[in-house]
Amino acid sequence: MALPGTLTVEELFAPPQRARASISPDGTRIAYLAPWQGRLNVWVQGVGPAAEARRVTADENRSALNYSWTDDPRRLLYLQDDGGDENWHLYRVDLDDPDAAAVDLTPFPTATVLTFTQPVSRPGKAVVQMNIRQTQQFDLHELDIATGELTTPAENPGHVSGWLIGGEGALFASRLTSDGDIELSRWDNDARTLHPIAVCDGAAYPMGVFPVQITPDGTAVWIGSNRGTDRTRLVRLDLSTGEETEVAVFTARFIVRQWLYEASTTGRLAFAKIAMGFPLLGLAAVVGIWAVRRAAKRREVLAGELRPAQVI
C-alpha cells in the first residue's frame, strides 16, 4: 500500500476550513469559524440547503476563536484583543444590521475580560470577570447586552479566581489560600466579605476543580471531586454545610451535559454525550456477554438431556 503524501509546514498549521459550529437559539441559523485573510472569523448562514454564508467579524490580525450566541438570536458575542496585547474585549455583533460595526461592550484600554457567561436565569445579561479597578484583581460585572450598561455586583477582595451565581442572585467565589489550597466561599454583599464553605487540597487539584456548576435550586454546587480517592467523581457539595455527596452515574451524565449546555459549549457537549456514553456501553456489553454465555451453557445442558442413550 502506497504511503499518503507528506504535508508541508503551511498545510500542517493552516487554519481549519470549518470549526466550532453552533446553532442559534431559535434554530434558524448556524454560526461557525472559517478563514478570512488568513485568520479565523465568525460566519453565519441559514439552515436551509441553499442558504449563503455571511462573515460577521472582520479580524485580520488575530483569529476570533471565542464566540457565543446570545439568548436573542439577533446578536452574537465574541472576544478579541488589540493586535495581540492580550487585553481581551467583549464585542457584540448585530446580525440584523450587516453594515453595522461590532460594538465593544468593554471599552476599557488596559482591562481584559477573563471570562464571560450568560446565565439562563439572567436573560439579556452577560456575567463578566474583568480587571477595570485593579490590574491584578478581577471583579464580577453584569453587562446588559442590548444597552451595554455595566454594573458591579461584587469587587474582588483579593485572590478570588472565579465567581458563581446561585439562586436568587447569591454569589460564591473560589480562591487560592496562602497554603495553595482551593477555597469555596459565600459572598456577603452587605459586609463585602467572603465566608468559607469548603476547602480542597491544592496538591490534589493541580489544574483546579472541574466541573463546577450551581444546582438548579441554588442550595448546592456540583463539582468534580477526588477527596479520599485517586479517581475524580461528581459530587454534590452542600453550600450550607460543605458536605459532599456522591452523584450516581446517570445523574452525573445529565449534570455535565446540562452544565455544558448552559455554558453554550456545544462542541464539548457533543464530546461529553459520546464519552459519557462509554460507561453505559460497557455495562451493556458486560450484560450482553453474560447473557450469551448463559444461553450457551443452557443449550449444552439441554443438548445433554436430549442426547439418546448409548446402546451397550
Sequence and secondary structure as in RCSB ss.txt:
>XXXX:A:sequence
MALPGTLTVEELFAPPQRARASISPDGTRIAYLAPWQGRLNVWVQGVGPAAEARRVTADENRSALNYSWTDDPRR
LLYLQDDGGDENWHLYRVDLDDPDAAAVDLTPFPTATVLTFTQPVSRPGKAVVQMNIRQTQQFDLHELDIATGEL
TTPAENPGHVSGWLIGGEGALFASRLTSDGDIELSRWDNDARTLHPIAVCDGAAYPMGVFPVQITPDGTAVWIGS
NRGTDRTRLVRLDLSTGEETEVAVFTARFIVRQWLYEASTTGRLAFAKIAMGFPLLGLAAVVGIWAVRRAAKRRE
VLAGELRPAQVI
>XXXX:A:secstr
        HHHHTS  SSEEEEE TTSSEEEEEEEETTEEEEEEEESSTT   EE    SSS    EEE SSTTE
EEEEE STT    EEEEEETT TTS  EES   TT  EEEEE  TTSTTEEEEEEEEEETTEEEEEEEETTT  E
EEEE   SSEEEEEE GGG EEEEEE TTS EEEEEEETTTTEEEEEEEE GGG TT    EEE TTSSEEEEEE
 TTSSS EEEEEETTT  EEE  HHHHHHHHHHHHHHTT HHHHHHHHHHTTHHHHHHHHHHHHHHHHHHHHHHH
HHHHHHS     
